Amino acid sequence: MKLFGKQSQTEAYATELPRLLVGQQVVMRRGEGQWSIAIGKSFVITTNSWRLIGAKSIIVTSEDDGQQFGLPSPVDAETKATGALTGASVAAVEMDTRTGDCTLQFTNALVLEILTWSSGYETWQLYRDSEFFGAVGNGGMR
């Protein structure tokens, strides 16, 4: 089955991705206008949009960060996500071939969805040892 569009040369990459990320721990970091999702010691995904899902509901999203929602203090999405993921490691990686969304499933049953919100721009990028490794936008991974 062909995973990505003709401009992509990364079917092997998409197959390799789970092997590289499974077993790694994840730390979320808020950056200047962007999030960094550190996966183990070698990989970082940069993105604007993600959500962390628990067994019954969404735990926190990138959009929640800084929102008050009638709470005593604004939501700190970095602290909330990293706290929920502490001690867990990636159990499975899935790519949605229609959207480019990436789903990381964890050993503690949480799910982190890295979302693609543009049909034209690369909305998330993956770096390996600080070198560009791939990006996802309309038409798949490059």
Secondary structure, DSSP 8 states (H G I E B T S, - for coil): ---S-TT---HHHHHHHHHHHTT--EEEEE-SSSEEEEETTTEEEEES-EEEE-SSSEEEEGGGTT--TTSSS---HHHHHHHHHTT--EEEEEE-TTT--EEEEETTS-EEEE----SSS--EEEEETTEEEEEEETTEE-
